[in-house]
């Protein structure tokens, strides 16, 4: 049972890391290079789409990590899993405090209603997102290391 929980946790967190890495280093740079309003509209659509699923993914990853820590409490690597869960908690707090407020505004923007500082807000979101990506990559690495 513990082995299945470990595999599911690694896969769920790993895919989440891949999606968030792609947003930071593939999708947003592509959107930013589009001419006209295409980039802003693409980011707004991405904010709506991913904003609907990512809360469940982040909380699900945290729950799976916590269950792994509890189920494997007396096994090797539990300290790494607990630390990874702590980093996932940090990523949720960062999301709620820093990224979600900007995303909630940005996903409603159109070329007609966006604020004058929309680019600055998206750049701030990007900077916070880079830090969050680093945090979840560290959590993923710790979970993988806990298997060894």
BAVEXMI-729132 format. One line per 2 residues: their letters; for each residue x, y, z of N, C-alpha, C, O. Coordinates in steps of 0.02 Angstrom, whole numbers, plus 32768, in hexadecimal, padded with zeros to 4 digits. Layout:
N
A	X,Y,Z,X,Y,Z,X,Y,Z,X,Y,Z  ...
END
This chain:
148
XX	802A,7FC4,8000,8000,8000,8000,802B,803F,8000,801E,806E,7FDB  8060,803F,802A,808C,8079,802D,80AE,8085,7FE9,80B5,80BE,7FD3
XX	80C2,804E,7FC8,80E3,8055,7F87,80B4,8076,7F54,80C9,80A1,7F2E  8075,8061,7F53,8045,807F,7F25,803B,80C9,7F34,8037,80F2,7F06
XX	8037,80DB,7F74,802F,8121,7F88,806C,814A,7F72,8065,8183,7F5C  80A7,812D,7F7A,80E4,8150,7F65,80E4,815D,7F19,80F4,8194,7F03
XX	80D2,812B,7EF3,80D1,8132,7EAA,809D,8166,7E95,80AC,8191,7E6C  8062,8161,7EB0,802D,8191,7E9E,8042,81D8,7EB0,8038,8207,7E89
XX	8060,81E0,7EEB,8076,8223,7F01,80AB,823E,7ED3,80A7,8278,7EBE  80DC,8216,7EC2,8113,822B,7E96,80F7,823F,7E51,810B,8272,7E35
XX	80C9,8218,7E37,80AD,8227,7DF5,8083,8267,7DF7,808B,8292,7DCC  8058,826F,7E29,802E,82AA,7E2D,8058,82E9,7E36,804D,831B,7E14
XX	8087,82E7,7E64,80B2,8322,7E70,80DE,832F,7E34,80E7,8368,7E20  80F9,82FA,7E16,8125,8302,7DDC,8101,8321,7DA1,811D,834C,7D7F
XX	80C5,830B,7D93,809F,8328,7D5C,808D,8371,7D6B,808F,839C,7D3F  807C,8380,7DA9,806D,83C6,7DBD,80AB,83F1,7DB2,80A6,8429,7D97
XX	80E5,83D9,7DC6,8123,83FE,7DBB,812E,840A,7D70,8140,8441,7D5C  8122,83D7,7D48,812A,83DE,7D00,80FC,8413,7CE2,8111,843A,7CB7
XX	80BE,8413,7CF7,808F,8445,7CDE,80A5,848B,7CF3,80A7,84B8,7CC9  80B6,8494,7D32,80CA,84D7,7D49,810C,84ED,7D2A,8114,8528,7D1C
XX	813A,84BF,7D20,8178,84CF,7CFE,816A,84E6,7CB6,8187,8516,7C9E  813D,84C2,7C95,812A,84D4,7C50,8109,8519,7C4D,8115,853F,7C1E
XX	80DF,8528,7C7D,80C0,856A,7C7F,80F6,85A0,7C84,80F5,85D1,7C60  8126,8595,7CB1,815A,85C8,7CBD,818A,85CF,7C83,819C,8607,7C70
XX	81A0,8598,7C66,81D8,859B,7C38,81C7,858C,7BEF,81F2,8590,7BC4  8188,8579,7BE2,8173,856C,7B9D,8136,8596,7B8A,813A,85BF,7B5C
XX	80FF,858C,7BAC,80C0,85AD,7B98,80C3,85F9,7B9F,80B3,861C,7B6F  80D6,8612,7BDA,80D5,865A,7BE2,8107,867D,7BB4,80F7,86B3,7B9A
XX	8143,8662,7BAA,816F,8683,7B78,8150,8683,7B31,8159,86B3,7B0C  812D,864D,7B1F,810B,864C,7ADE,80D5,8682,7ADD,80D1,86A9,7AAD
XX	80AB,8684,7B11,8076,86B7,7B13,8094,86FE,7B10,807A,8729,7AEE  80CA,8709,7B35,80E9,874B,7B36,8105,8760,7AF2,810B,879C,7AE5
XX	8115,8730,7AC8,8131,8740,7A86,80FB,8749,7A50,810A,875F,7A19  80BC,873A,7A60,8087,8742,7A2E,807A,878B,7A20,807F,87B5,7A4D
XX	806A,879A,79E2,805C,87E0,79D1,8017,87F7,79EB,7FEB,87CE,79F8  8010,8837,79F1,7FD0,8854,7A05,7FBA,883E,7A49,7FE1,883A,7A79
XX	7F7A,882F,7A4E,7F5B,881C,7A8E,7F59,87D1,7A99,7F3F,87B9,7ACB  7F75,87AA,7A6A,7F72,8762,7A6E,7F90,8746,7AAE,7F74,8717,7ACB
XX	7FC9,8761,7AC3,7FE9,8747,7AFF,7FC0,8752,7B3D,7FB9,8725,7B67  7FA5,878E,7B44,7F7D,879D,7B80,7F3D,8773,7B80,7F28,875B,7BB5
XX	7F1E,8769,7B46,7EE2,8740,7B42,7EF3,86F6,7B50,7ECB,86D4,7B70  7F2C,86DF,7B38,7F41,869A,7B45,7F4E,868E,7B8F,7F3B,865B,7BAB
XX	7F6F,86BF,7BAF,7F7C,86B8,7BF7,7F3B,86BA,7C1F,7F34,8697,7C51  7F0B,86E4,7C09,7ECB,86E7,7C2C,7EA7,86A4,7C27,7E8A,868C,7C58
XX	7EA8,8687,7BEB,7E88,8646,7BE2,7EAB,8610,7C0B,7E8B,85E6,7C2B  7EEE,8611,7C0A,7F14,85E1,7C33,7F05,85EA,7C7D,7F01,85B9,7CA2
XX	7EFE,8628,7C93,7EED,8635,7CD9,7EA9,8619,7CEC,7EA0,85FF,7D23  7E7A,861D,7CBE,7E37,8600,7CCC,7E3B,85B4,7CCD,7E20,8594,7CFA
XX	7E5D,8598,7C9C,7E60,854F,7C96,7E87,852F,7CCF,7E6E,8503,7CF2  7EC5,8546,7CD8,7EEF,8529,7D0C,7ED8,853F,7D52,7EE1,851A,7D83
XX	7EBC,857B,7D56,7EA3,8592,7D97,7E6B,8567,7DB2,7E5E,8565,7DEE  7E49,8543,7D85,7E12,8517,7D9A,7E2B,84D4,7DB5,7E0C,84B6,7DE0
XX	7E64,84BD,7D9B,7E7C,847A,7DAD,7EB5,847A,7DE0,7EBB,844C,7E08  7EE0,84AD,7DDE,7F1C,84AC,7E07,7F0E,84AB,7E52,7F34,848B,7E77
XX	7EDA,84CC,7E6C,7ECF,84C6,7EB5,7EC6,847D,7ECB,7EE0,846A,7EFF  7EA3,8455,7EA4,7E99,840F,7EB6,7EDB,83E8,7EB1,7EE8,83BC,7ED9
XX	7F02,83FA,7E7F,7F42,83D8,7E74,7F73,83E8,7EAD,7F94,83BB,7EC7  7F77,8427,7EC1,7FA4,843A,7EF8,7F8E,841A,7F39,7FB6,83FD,7F5D
XX	7F4E,8420,7F49,7F35,8403,7F88,7F3A,83B7,7F86,7F4C,8397,7FB7  7F2A,8399,7F4C,7F30,8350,7F45,7F78,8339,7F4F,7F83,8306,7F70
XX	7FA8,835E,7F33,7FEE,834C,7F3D,8003,8350,7F86,8027,8326,7F9F  7FEA,8384,7FA7,7FF9,838C,7FEE,7FDA,8353,8017,7FFB,8337,8043
XX	7F9C,8342,8008,7F7B,830B,802D,7F9F,82C9,8021,7FAB,82A4,8051  7FB1,82BB,7FE3,7FD5,827D,7FD5,8018,827B,7FFA,802B,8247,8014
XX	803C,82B3,7FFB,807C,82B5,801F,8072,82AB,806A,8099,8288,808A  803E,82C9,8085,802F,82C0,80CD,801D,8277,80DC,8032,825C,810E
XX	7FF5,8259,80B0,7FE4,8213,80BA,8022,81E6,80B6,8028,81B7,80DD  804F,81F5,8088,808D,81D0,8083,80B5,81D7,80C3,80D0,81A5,80DD
XX	80BA,8213,80DD,80E0,821E,811B,80C1,81F8,8155,80E5,81DB,817E  807F,81F7,8159,805D,81D3,8190,8065,8188,8188,8076,8164,81B7
XX	8058,816F,814B,805B,8127,813F,80A2,810C,8145,80AC,80D2,8159  80D3,8135,8135,8118,811E,8137,813F,813B,8171,817D,8141,816D
XX	811D,814E,81A6,813C,8172,81DD,817B,8151,81F7,81AC,8173,8207  817C,8110,81FB,81B6,80ED,8217,81E4,80D1,81E0,820F,80A7,81EE
XX	81DC,80E8,81A4,8206,80D2,816D,823C,8106,815C,8237,8140,816F  826F,80EE,813A,82A5,811A,8123,8289,8150,80F4,825E,8142,80CA
XX	82A0,818C,80FC,828D,81C3,80CF,8252,81EC,80E4,823F,821B,80C2  8235,81DC,811D,81F9,8201,8133,8208,824B,813F,81DE,8275,8131
XX	8243,825A,8158,8255,82A0,8163,8255,82C7,8122,8242,8301,8120  826B,82A7,80EC,826A,82C7,80AA,8223,82D3,8093,8213,8307,8076
XX	81F7,82A3,809F,81B1,82AA,808C,818F,82E2,80B4,8169,8309,8098  819E,82E5,80F4,8181,831A,811E,819A,835F,8106,8173,838E,8103
XX	81DA,8363,80F5,81F5,83A2,80DB,81D4,83B4,8098,81C4,83EE,808D  81CB,8382,806D,81A9,838E,802D,8162,83A7,8039,814C,83D5,8017
XX	813F,8389,8068,80FB,839F,8078,80FC,83E7,8091,80D0,840E,8081  812F,83F8,80B9,8136,843E,80CF,8140,846D,8095,8124,84A4,8095
XX	8167,8459,8064,8171,8483,8029,8130,8489,8000,8122,84BD,7FE5  810A,8453,7FFD,80C9,8457,7FDB,8099,8484,7FFF,8071,84A8,7FE0
XX	809C,8484,8042,8073,84B4,8068,8089,84FB,8056,805E,8526,804B  80CA,8507,8054,80E3,8549,8041,80CA,855D,7FFB,80B7,8596,7FF1
XX	80CA,852D,7FCC,80B2,853D,7F89,8068,854F,7F88,8053,857A,7F61  8041,852F,7FB2,7FF9,8540,7FB7,7FF1,8586,7FD5,7FC9,85AE,7FBC
XX	8017,8594,8009,8013,85D7,8028,8028,860C,7FF7,8008,8640,7FF1  805F,8600,7FD3,8076,862F,7FA0,8040,863A,7F6B,8032,8672,7F56
XX	8022,8603,7F56,7FEE,8608,7F23,7FB5,8634,7F3B,7F9F,8662,7F18  7F9B,8625,7F76,7F61,864A,7F90,7F71,8693,7F9E,7F48,86BF,7F91
XX	7FAC,86A1,7FB9,7FBD,86E5,7FCD,7FD7,8710,7F93,7FCB,874C,7F92  7FFB,86F2,7F64,801E,8719,7F31,8004,8710,7EEA,7FF9,8740,7EC6
XX	7FFB,86D2,7ED6,7FEB,86C4,7E90,7FA1,86C5,7E7F,7F8D,86E1,7E4C  7F78,86A8,7EA9,7F30,86A5,7E9B,7F10,86EA,7E94,7EE7,86F4,7E67
XX	7F20,871A,7EBF,7F01,875C,7EB5,7F10,877B,7E71,7EE4,8798,7E52  7F4E,8774,7E5A,7F5F,878E,7E18,7F3C,8766,7DE2,7F21,8782,7DB2
XX	7F3C,8724,7DE9,7F1C,86F9,7DB8,7ED1,8707,7DB3,7EB5,8709,7D7D  7EB1,8712,7DED,7E69,871F,7DEC,7E59,875F,7DC7,7E25,8764,7DA6
XX	7E84,8790,7DCB,7E7A,87CE,7DA4,7E8A,87C1,7D5B,7E62,87D3,7D2F  7EC2,87A2,7D4D,7EDA,8799,7D09,7EAD,876E,7CDE,7EA9,8779,7CA2
XX	7E8C,873E,7CFC,7E63,8711,7CD3,7E23,8733,7CBA,7E00,8717,7C90  7E14,876E,7CD4,7DD8,8792,7CBD,7DEA,87CA,7C8C,7DBD,87EA,7C70
XX	7E2A,87D5,7C81,7E3F,880D,7C57,7E33,87FF,7C0D,7E3D,87C7,7BF5  7E1F,8833,7BEB,7E1C,8835,7BA3,7E42,8873,7B8E,7E53,889D,7BB8
XX	7E51,887B,7B4E,7E72,88B8,7B39,7E4B,88F8,7B4A,7E67,892E,7B50  7E0A,88F0,7B52,7DE0,892A,7B61,7DDD,893C,7BAB,7DD2,8976,7BBC
XX	7DE7,890C,7BD7,7DDD,891A,7C1F,7E1B,8911,7C4A,7E18,891B,7C86  7E53,88FE,7C2C,7E8F,88F3,7C55,7EA9,8935,7C71,7EA3,8969,7C50
XX	7EC7,8932,7CAC,7EE1,8970,7CCA,7F21,8987,7CA7,7F40,8961,7C82  7F34,89C4,7CB3,7F71,89DF,7C93,7FB0,89B9,7CA8,7FDF,89B3,7C80
XX	7FB1,899F,7CE5,7FEC,897C,7CFE,7FE8,8930,7CF4,8008,890B,7D1A  7FC2,8919,7CC4,7FB8,88D1,7CBB,7FF9,88AC,7CAE,8002,8874,7CC7
XX	8027,88CA,7C88,8066,88A8,7C7B,8090,88A1,7CBB,80AF,886D,7CC6  8090,88D5,7CE4,80B4,88D1,7D24,8097,889C,7D51,80BB,8877,7D73
XX	8054,8897,7D51,8034,8863,7D7B,8046,881D,7D62,8053,87F0,7D8A  8046,8813,7D20,8059,87D2,7D05,80A3,87C3,7D12,80B5,878A,7D1F
XX	80CE,87F5,7D0E,8115,87EB,7D1E,811E,87D9,7D67,8149,87AF,7D77  80F7,87F7,7D94,80FA,87E6,7DDB,80E3,879E,7DE5,8102,8778,7E0A
XX	80AD,878A,7DC3,8095,8745,7DC7,80CC,8715,7DB0,80D8,86E2,7DD0  80ED,8727,7D79,8123,86FC,7D60,815A,86F4,7D93,8172,86BC,7D9E
XX	816F,8729,7DB3,81A5,8725,7DE5,8190,86F9,7E20,81B7,86CE,7E36  8153,8702,7E39,813B,86D6,7E6F,8137,868E,7E58,8147,865F,7E7D
XX	8122,8685,7E1A,811A,8641,7DFF,815E,861E,7DFA,8162,85E2,7E08  8192,8641,7DE5,81D5,8623,7DE2,81EA,8608,7E27,8206,85D2,7E2C
XX	81DC,862F,7E5B,81ED,8619,7E9F,81C3,85DC,7EB1,81DD,85AC,7ECE  8182,85DE,7EA1,8157,85A5,7EB2,816E,8567,7E8C,816E,8530,7EA9
XX	8182,856D,7E4E,819B,8534,7E28,81D9,8517,7E4A,81E0,84DA,7E4F  8206,8542,7E61,8242,852A,7E84,822E,8504,7EC4,824C,84D1,7ED4
XX	81FC,851D,7EE7,81E5,84FC,7F24,81C8,84B7,7F15,81D8,8487,7F38  819E,84B2,7EE2,8180,8471,7ED4,81B2,8440,7EB5,81AB,8404,7EBD
XX	81E3,845A,7E90,8218,842E,7E77,8240,8412,7EB2,8251,83D6,7EB2  824E,843B,7EE3,8271,8423,7F1F,8247,83EE,7F43,8262,83BC,7F5A
XX	8206,83FA,7F49,81DA,83C8,7F69,81DC,8386,7F42,81E1,8351,7F60  81D7,838B,7F01,81D9,834F,7ED6,821B,832A,7EDF,821C,82EC,7EE5
XX	8252,834E,7EDF,8294,832F,7EE8,8299,830B,7F2B,82B5,82D4,7F30  827E,832A,7F60,8280,830A,7FA2,8255,82CA,7FA3,8268,8299,7FC1
XX	821B,82CC,7F82,81F1,8290,7F7F,8215,8259,7F59,8213,821F,7F6E  8236,826A,7F22,825C,8238,7EFD,8296,821D,7F26,82A3,81E0,7F26
XX	82B8,8248,7F4A,82F0,8233,7F74,82D9,8205,7FAD,82FE,81D9,7FC3  829B,8210,7FC4,8281,81E7,7FFB,8278,819E,7FE6,8274,8172,8011
XX	8275,8191,7FA6,826D,814D,7F8E,82AE,8124,7F91,82AD,80E6,7F90  82E6,8147,7F95,8327,8126,7F92,8339,8108,7FD5,836E,80EA,7FDC
END
